[in-house]
Amino acid sequence: MNHFNLSCLTLTLMLGMSACTESIKSVGDNQVDSASTPKSEAIEAQLLSDIVKVLASDEFEGRAPGGPGEAQTIAFLVDQFESLGLEPGGTDGTWTHGVPLIHTQLAHGGSVSVSVGDVSQILQQGVDVAVSTVRAVEAVEIDAAPLVFVGFGANAPERDWDDYGDIDLNGKVAIFLVNDPDFSAKDDEPVAGRFGNKRMTYYGRWTYKYEEAARRGALAALVIHEDKAAGYGWSVASSSPGDQFALAETSGPLPPLLQGWLHYDAANALFAAAGLDLVEQRRLARSDDFIAFELPQVSLTASFNVDLEKIQSQNVLARLPGSTQADETLMVSSHWDAYGQGEPDLQGRTVRPGANDDALGTAGVIELARVLKTGPSMARSVVFAVWTAEESGLLGSAAYAMNPIYPLHSTVANFTLDILQTAGPSRDVILVGKGQSDLEDDLIRAAALQSRLVTPENLPENGLFFRADHFSLARQGVPVLLLMGIAGGADLVQGGRAAGDQWIADYTGNCYHQTCDAWSADWDLRGAVEDIELFHTILRDLGDSTRWPQLKSSSEFSAIRAESETQRAMGQLTK
């Protein structure tokens, strides 16, 4: 049986203070002085704060991929990893892994409208719709394309569910309800429990709906926005109207020419104009016999010029080589990108600094690199990956998963930090994506060492398991753990669960993807330190182990992991 390695931090975290910390100082405006970095194997709140303060500063201009802040961000991250004595972990012995992107912006002056019979209505970008294109085109032209209501748009044979039937979507606009068919189902409805109940499955995620629309040849795809079902408000969905990134190198069917969100009020008015009740149609879409249908006499017209830019963005990777099992890789990751600049807020601020999302997670990755390098060497290697373009659809991690530097069949597990709570220590840690792998058991054991419990996310309907970079690896069968502070209110030492819920409400309601997601000297990072230390403990244990975490039978990706086991066995036989 493997036992967790205990460090001095286990005790100090229980005491709510650090026991072996030296102070650090900032060098210039953009650097953290590694020469005065604490040598203790302990996650340091001050170091986390110092790193975030740099990455979230106005000088980095919101860290948009391809934007003016990318070069500064990459240079800063490389400097941090290099100063810790890590090896370059990127392509051909470099620190980076290239991610070719296209950046599209629907030009001002374009329009999108819907017609019901002879009556047309302009849909205002950012108010009624938030649409963009992920195709490498110079213009979007759609002329009176019929609208097809596809319900929840799920094609799930294993759940005996098909919303599409024989309908042809070529040249048409697909309109989806967000989340799963059973999301708002009552207990006595046949669909109840068919998918995930309140836990969103991948069928409920907007990315799946666009993918399915593409497979069926849809010209455009619109998802009707609802705050609760989407997991965030309209201000988030419409935060960058017309602005989109996509991978330049992809395979498979062309994505819809136009895709995005339709505001619920606009959708409700559209359905009413067509003689339909949206609430009733949502109810009908939860039944087994629902089949997609064209909205009578309803069409969509759109005309936009597209500002098209090709970008060579970068993931940053560093490696701590193992001693005796160096070809077996543990991966720790975050994303470096944020939302760049947007419209001025009430205070005139335009930079969306992404301090918590995800400069704090990135600081956690750097801190884990520091403490693992400081501590005893391990048998297995650790790769520290900081991805680009997460906010644009997990693009940096997706590019890596399609063309990995370290084989995925020999990747032991991925640990991702994406948003950590800043309200102080808690009595529990929130588990995202219950039922995926036996890493959940590792988390329970590590939490127990801190006298903490593991609580499954209490907002599973938000589909957070599908909304962070670990998912790109999970889809390929790699066991993953995600720490995300907005997955459910933590049971805070000060204020309990109510205070944890309030922290989420304040953050997601006011600052998520907005200008006020900024570094603050008032953050209480003791809880973030505890959470990062959980990963440290698990990494130490797996780093000197021969154990391969397994996916649970309830995981959608267990069959892929089984193939990995076969590949590893064949590799061992050929040595």
ZAMARGU-4260 file (C-alpha; in steps of 0.2 Angstrom, whole numbers, plus 5000, padded with zeros to 4 digits):
<rodrens>
0) 5000/5000/5000 | 5006/5017/4996 | 5007/5030/5009 | 5007/5049/5008 | 5023/5058/5011
5) 5020/5071/5025 | 5029/5088/5025 | 5030/5101/5037 | 5016/5110/5029 | 5003/5097/5034
10) 5005/5104/5052 | 5007/5122/5048 | 4991/5122/5037 | 4981/5115/5052 | 4988/5129/5062
15) 4983/5141/5048 | 5001/5149/5047 | 5017/5145/5038 | 5031/5138/5048 | 5046/5140/5037
20) 5045/5155/5026 | 5058/5168/5020 | 5051/5184/5012 | 5053/5187/4994 | 5055/5203/4985
25) 5049/5209/4968 | 5062/5214/4954 | 5056/5227/4943 | 5038/5227/4937 | 5037/5210/4929
30) 5048/5198/4939 | 5048/5189/4955 | 5065/5186/4962 | 5069/5168/4963 | 5085/5171/4972
35) 5076/5175/4987 | 5063/5162/4985 | 5059/5152/5001 | 5069/5135/5001 | 5056/5126/5011
40) 5045/5113/5003 | 5029/5123/5007 | 5016/5132/4997 | 5018/5150/5001 | 5003/5162/5001
45) 5015/5177/4998 | 5023/5170/4983 | 5006/5166/4976 | 5001/5184/4978 | 5017/5191/4971
50) 5015/5181/4955 | 4997/5185/4953 | 5001/5204/4956 | 5013/5203/4941 | 5002/5193/4929
55) 4986/5203/4932 | 4995/5220/4931 | 4989/5232/4917 | 5006/5230/4909 | 5000/5212/4903
60) 4985/5220/4895 | 4973/5205/4900 | 4984/5192/4893 | 4974/5189/4877 | 4982/5176/4865
65) 4991/5185/4851 | 4988/5201/4860 | 5002/5213/4867 | 5002/5204/4883 | 5006/5186/4877
70) 5025/5189/4874 | 5027/5197/4891 | 5017/5182/4899 | 5027/5169/4890 | 5044/5177/4895
75) 5038/5179/4913 | 5033/5160/4914 | 5049/5154/4906 | 5059/5165/4918 | 5050/5158/4933
80) 5052/5140/4928 | 5070/5142/4922 | 5075/5151/4938 | 5068/5136/4948 | 5081/5124/4939
85) 5068/5115/4928 | 5071/5108/4911 | 5062/5115/4896 | 5047/5104/4893 | 5041/5110/4876
90) 5044/5105/4858 | 5062/5100/4853 | 5070/5105/4869 | 5061/5123/4870 | 5050/5130/4883
95) 5035/5131/4872 | 5023/5121/4862 | 5016/5130/4847 | 4997/5133/4845 | 4992/5140/4828
100) 4976/5150/4830 | 4964/5160/4820 | 4957/5175/4828 | 4940/5182/4820 | 4931/5198/4824
105) 4914/5202/4816 | 4916/5219/4810 | 4905/5233/4816 | 4892/5238/4804 | 4886/5220/4801
110) 4869/5214/4806 | 4859/5199/4810 | 4840/5198/4810 | 4826/5185/4811 | 4810/5185/4800
115) 4793/5178/4804 | 4783/5178/4788 | 4785/5196/4781 | 4790/5204/4798 | 4809/5206/4802
120) 4817/5210/4818 | 4835/5216/4820 | 4844/5206/4834 | 4857/5218/4842 | 4874/5210/4845
125) 4878/5209/4863 | 4860/5212/4869 | 4849/5200/4859 | 4863/5189/4853 | 4881/5186/4855
130) 4887/5178/4839 | 4904/5175/4831 | 4912/5164/4818 | 4926/5151/4820 | 4929/5149/4802
135) 4944/5157/4793 | 4933/5167/4782 | 4933/5186/4777 | 4914/5187/4777 | 4898/5179/4784
140) 4883/5179/4773 | 4867/5170/4777 | 4851/5174/4767 | 4835/5169/4775 | 4840/5152/4782
145) 4826/5142/4790 | 4827/5140/4809 | 4826/5122/4816 | 4822/5119/4835 | 4832/5104/4840
150) 4827/5104/4858 | 4842/5100/4869 | 4851/5093/4853 | 4857/5077/4861 | 4860/5062/4851
155) 4864/5049/4865 | 4861/5031/4859 | 4867/5024/4876 | 4853/5034/4884 | 4840/5029/4871
160) 4839/5048/4866 | 4839/5056/4849 | 4832/5074/4847 | 4836/5075/4828 | 4827/5060/4820
165) 4828/5062/4801 | 4828/5081/4800 | 4841/5089/4787 | 4851/5103/4795 | 4861/5107/4779
170) 4859/5126/4775 | 4848/5129/4791 | 4850/5137/4808 | 4850/5125/4823 | 4842/5132/4839
175) 4846/5123/4855 | 4841/5123/4873 | 4856/5124/4885 | 4860/5110/4897 | 4853/5092/4897
180) 4835/5086/4894 | 4833/5081/4912 | 4840/5097/4919 | 4824/5104/4924 | 4813/5088/4924
185) 4802/5084/4938 | 4804/5067/4947 | 4789/5060/4939 | 4794/5064/4921 | 4801/5049/4911
190) 4817/5059/4907 | 4822/5061/4925 | 4839/5054/4928 | 4841/5049/4910 | 4856/5060/4909
195) 4864/5067/4924 | 4849/5075/4934 | 4857/5091/4940 | 4874/5086/4935 | 4877/5092/4917
200) 4884/5078/4905 | 4894/5083/4890 | 4877/5083/4880 | 4872/5098/4889 | 4888/5108/4886
205) 4887/5121/4872 | 4903/5115/4864 | 4894/5098/4861 | 4879/5106/4853 | 4890/5116/4841
210) 4900/5100/4837 | 4884/5090/4834 | 4877/5105/4823 | 4894/5104/4813 | 4892/5085/4811
215) 4875/5088/4804 | 4880/5102/4792 | 4871/5116/4800 | 4874/5133/4793 | 4873/5142/4810
220) 4869/5137/4828 | 4862/5147/4842 | 4860/5141/4860 | 4846/5149/4870 | 4854/5157/4886
225) 4847/5154/4903 | 4857/5160/4918 | 4854/5144/4929 | 4855/5131/4915 | 4871/5139/4907
230) 4879/5141/4924 | 4883/5160/4922 | 4874/5176/4917 | 4871/5185/4900 | 4886/5197/4905
235) 4898/5182/4904 | 4890/5175/4888 | 4891/5192/4879 | 4907/5198/4886 | 4916/5197/4869
240) 4903/5198/4856 | 4909/5194/4838 | 4927/5190/4845 | 4933/5172/4844 | 4948/5161/4843
245) 4949/5144/4835 | 4962/5131/4831 | 4970/5134/4814 | 4974/5115/4812 | 4958/5104/4814
250) 4950/5089/4807 | 4932/5084/4804 | 4917/5094/4798 | 4917/5112/4796 | 4910/5121/4811
255) 4894/5132/4808 | 4897/5148/4799 | 4889/5158/4813 | 4887/5152/4831 | 4883/5159/4848
260) 4870/5163/4861 | 4853/5169/4859 | 4846/5179/4874 | 4831/5171/4882 | 4820/5186/4880
265) 4824/5187/4862 | 4821/5168/4860 | 4804/5170/4869 | 4799/5184/4858 | 4804/5174/4843
270) 4794/5159/4848 | 4779/5169/4852 | 4779/5178/4835 | 4779/5160/4827 | 4764/5155/4837
275) 4774/5144/4850 | 4776/5145/4868 | 4795/5143/4873 | 4791/5136/4891 | 4779/5123/4883
280) 4792/5119/4870 | 4805/5116/4883 | 4793/5104/4892 | 4790/5095/4876 | 4808/5094/4872
285) 4810/5083/4888 | 4799/5069/4881 | 4805/5054/4872 | 4795/5057/4857 | 4802/5075/4854
290) 4809/5077/4836 | 4817/5093/4829 | 4806/5103/4818 | 4807/5119/4808 | 4799/5135/4816
295) 4785/5139/4804 | 4789/5154/4792 | 4805/5159/4803 | 4822/5162/4795 | 4838/5171/4799
300) 4848/5183/4789 | 4866/5189/4794 | 4879/5199/4785 | 4896/5203/4793 | 4913/5207/4787
305) 4926/5197/4797 | 4943/5204/4803 | 4953/5188/4801 | 4970/5186/4810 | 4982/5171/4810
310) 4991/5169/4827 | 5005/5158/4833 | 5001/5156/4851 | 5011/5146/4864 | 5009/5134/4878
315) 5023/5134/4891 | 5029/5118/4897 | 5043/5114/4910 | 5049/5097/4916 | 5056/5090/4932
320) 5063/5073/4926 | 5061/5058/4936 | 5075/5046/4942 | 5070/5028/4938 | 5053/5030/4929
325) 5056/5046/4919 | 5045/5040/4905 | 5030/5040/4916 | 5023/5058/4917 | 5013/5067/4930
330) 5006/5083/4923 | 5001/5099/4933 | 4992/5113/4923 | 4983/5130/4922 | 4980/5142/4909
335) 4989/5159/4906 | 4976/5168/4895 | 4963/5180/4901 | 4951/5191/4891 | 4962/5205/4886
340) 4953/5222/4885 | 4935/5226/4883 | 4923/5240/4884 | 4926/5252/4899 | 4917/5249/4915
345) 4910/5262/4926 | 4927/5266/4933 | 4934/5267/4915 | 4944/5251/4916 | 4946/5241/4900
350) 4959/5228/4905 | 4951/5211/4911 | 4966/5205/4921 | 4960/5188/4925 | 4968/5188/4942
355) 4959/5173/4949 | 4954/5166/4932 | 4968/5160/4930 | 4983/5170/4936 | 4981/5162/4954
360) 4980/5145/4946 | 4996/5148/4936 | 5004/5154/4952 | 4999/5138/4960 | 5007/5128/4946
365) 5023/5138/4948 | 5023/5135/4967 | 5020/5117/4965 | 5035/5117/4953 | 5045/5126/4966
370) 5041/5114/4981 | 5043/5098/4971 | 5060/5104/4964 | 5065/5109/4982 | 5060/5092/4989
375) 5067/5075/4987 | 5068/5069/4969 | 5054/5057/4963 | 5054/5042/4952 | 5042/5049/4939
380) 5043/5065/4929 | 5032/5080/4932 | 5027/5091/4918 | 5021/5109/4922 | 5010/5115/4908
385) 5002/5132/4907 | 4990/5133/4892 | 4985/5146/4880 | 4967/5150/4874 | 4957/5141/4888
390) 4944/5155/4888 | 4942/5152/4869 | 4937/5134/4871 | 4951/5125/4879 | 4961/5127/4863
395) 4979/5126/4870 | 4976/5110/4879 | 4966/5103/4865 | 4981/5106/4853 | 4992/5097/4865
400) 4980/5083/4867 | 4980/5081/4848 | 4999/5081/4847 | 5006/5077/4864 | 5024/5079/4868
405) 5023/5066/4881 | 5013/5050/4876 | 4996/5051/4884 | 4996/5032/4887 | 5011/5035/4899
410) 5003/5051/4907 | 4999/5045/4924 | 4987/5059/4928 | 4983/5077/4926 | 4980/5090/4940
415) 4973/5107/4935 | 4971/5123/4945 | 4958/5135/4938 | 4950/5148/4950 | 4954/5146/4968
420) 4944/5153/4982 | 4951/5168/4991 | 4941/5169/5006 | 4952/5159/5019 | 4953/5141/5025
425) 4939/5129/5024 | 4933/5113/5032 | 4932/5104/5015 | 4937/5104/4997 | 4925/5103/4983
430) 4926/5089/4971 | 4922/5092/4953 | 4916/5078/4942 | 4912/5065/4954 | 4913/5047/4947
435) 4927/5049/4935 | 4942/5041/4943 | 4950/5034/4958 | 4960/5050/4960 | 4945/5055/4970
440) 4951/5042/4983 | 4968/5051/4983 | 4960/5067/4986 | 4950/5060/5001 | 4966/5054/5009
445) 4975/5070/5006 | 4961/5080/5013 | 4960/5069/5029 | 4979/5074/5032 | 4973/5092/5034
450) 4958/5086/5044 | 4946/5091/5030 | 4932/5082/5020 | 4929/5081/5002 | 4912/5088/4996
455) 4905/5084/4979 | 4901/5100/4969 | 4885/5107/4974 | 4883/5116/4957 | 4885/5101/4945
460) 4872/5108/4933 | 4886/5121/4928 | 4896/5108/4920 | 4912/5114/4926 | 4920/5097/4923
465) 4919/5101/4904 | 4925/5119/4906 | 4943/5118/4911 | 4959/5112/4902 | 4959/5095/4911
470) 4945/5090/4900 | 4956/5090/4884 | 4966/5076/4893 | 4951/5068/4901 | 4943/5065/4883
475) 4959/5055/4879 | 4957/5044/4894 | 4969/5052/4906 | 4963/5052/4924 | 4961/5070/4930
480) 4958/5081/4945 | 4952/5099/4945 | 4952/5112/4958 | 4939/5125/4954 | 4933/5137/4968
485) 4917/5141/4959 | 4911/5123/4959 | 4902/5125/4975 | 4903/5135/4991 | 4916/5129/5003
490) 4913/5126/5021 | 4923/5141/5027 | 4931/5141/5044 | 4924/5159/5045 | 4906/5159/5040
495) 4903/5141/5035 | 4894/5136/5019 | 4884/5152/5018 | 4900/5162/5017 | 4907/5150/5004
500) 4891/5152/4993 | 4892/5171/4995 | 4910/5171/4989 | 4905/5162/4973 | 4889/5173/4971
505) 4900/5189/4973 | 4914/5183/4961 | 4903/5175/4947 | 4890/5189/4948 | 4902/5204/4948
510) 4920/5199/4942 | 4920/5183/4933 | 4928/5188/4916 | 4926/5206/4920 | 4938/5220/4924
515) 4936/5218/4943 | 4944/5201/4942 | 4960/5209/4949 | 4973/5206/4962 | 4969/5212/4979
520) 4980/5214/4994 | 4964/5209/5004 | 4964/5191/4998 | 4965/5178/5011 | 4975/5164/5002
525) 4976/5152/5016 | 4962/5141/5008 | 4971/5142/4991 | 4987/5136/5000 | 4978/5122/5007
530) 4970/5116/4991 | 4986/5117/4981 | 4995/5107/4995 | 4982/5093/4992 | 4989/5092/4974
535) 5007/5092/4982 | 5003/5078/4993 | 4995/5067/4979 | 5010/5071/4967 | 5022/5066/4980
540) 5013/5050/4983 | 5011/5045/4964 | 5028/5052/4960 | 5037/5037/4969 | 5023/5024/4965
545) 5021/5011/4952 | 5002/5013/4953 | 4992/5019/4938 | 4976/5028/4943 | 4960/5021/4935
550) 4945/5028/4927 | 4928/5022/4935 | 4916/5013/4925 | 4904/5028/4926 | 4917/5038/4916
555) 4913/5042/4898 | 4931/5039/4894 | 4935/5023/4903 | 4937/5013/4887 | 4950/5024/4881
560) 4960/5022/4897 | 4959/5003/4895 | 4967/5005/4878 | 4981/5015/4886 | 4984/5000/4898
565) 4986/4989/4883 | 4999/5001/4875 | 5009/5002/4891 | 5009/4983/4893 | 5015/4981/4875
570) 5029/4994/4878 | 5035/4985/4893 | 5036/4969/4883 | 5046/4977/4870 | 5059/4984/4881
</rodrens>
